[in-house]
Amino acid sequence: MQMPYYFTLEEVHSQLFDIEELIRERFAVEVEMFVHSDPCTFAACSLCLMADCPVRQHPFEHEVKWTVQNAVKNERHRLA
């Protein structure tokens, strides 16, 4: 999962915790998850939903449509 490269480690952990909580609430189960985060790259700007990003290099184009198949892949997401 990409996070803004300028986030502190504490901010990244807070975001990941919030995501884990959303998943637990949505599926009403207790699970243990390991989510890996990477710093964002400017190539990902066109997929980024952070409206007030101070370092955006490209305009937002579209949101990634998440599915079980693409959520569990160990690769960076592309526009295609």
C-alpha positions in Angstrom: 0.0 0.0 0.0 1.5 3.3 -1.0 1.5 6.2 1.5 2.8 9.7 1.0 6.6 9.6 1.1 6.6 12.6 3.5 4.4 10.8 6.1 6.2 10.0 9.3 6.4 6.4 10.4 3.8 7.2 13.1 1.4 8.6 10.4 1.8 5.5 8.3 1.1 3.2 11.2 -2.0 5.3 12.1 -3.3 5.0 8.5 -2.7 1.3 8.4 -4.4 0.8 11.8 -7.4 2.7 10.5 -7.5 0.5 7.4 -7.3 -2.7 9.5 -10.2 -1.4 11.7 -12.3 -0.7 8.6 -11.7 -4.3 7.4 -12.6 -5.8 10.8 -15.8 -3.7 11.0 -16.8 -4.5 7.5 -16.4 -8.2 7.8 -17.2 -8.5 11.5 -14.3 -10.9 12.2 -11.2 -10.7 14.2 -8.2 -11.1 11.9 -4.5 -10.5 12.0 -3.1 -8.6 9.0 0.3 -7.7 7.8 0.1 -4.7 5.5 3.3 -3.6 3.8 3.5 0.1 2.9 5.8 1.8 0.4 6.4 5.5 -0.1 4.5 7.0 -3.0 6.1 7.9 -6.3 5.1 10.7 -8.7 4.0 8.0 -11.1 1.2 7.2 -8.7 -0.1 10.8 -8.5 -2.8 10.1 -11.2 -4.3 7.3 -8.9 -4.0 9.2 -5.6 -7.1 10.4 -3.9 -5.3 12.8 -1.5 -6.9 16.1 -2.6 -4.5 18.5 -0.9 -1.2 16.8 -1.6 1.5 19.4 -1.4 3.8 17.4 -3.8 1.3 16.3 -6.5 3.0 16.1 -10.0 0.1 14.8 -12.1 -3.6 15.4 -11.9 -5.9 12.7 -10.6 -7.2 10.5 -13.4 -9.1 7.7 -11.7 -9.5 5.5 -8.7 -8.2 1.9 -8.6 -11.2 -0.4 -8.5 -10.3 -2.9 -5.8 -11.1 -6.5 -6.1 -9.8 -9.6 -4.2 -7.7 -10.4 -7.2 -5.8 -7.1 -7.5 -5.7 -6.4 -3.7 -3.6 -9.4 -2.9 -1.1 -9.1 -5.8 2.4 -8.2 -4.7 3.0 -5.5 -7.4 2.5 -1.8 -7.9 -0.8 -0.7 -9.5 -1.0 0.8 -12.9 -3.5 3.0 -14.8 -4.4 0.3 -17.2 
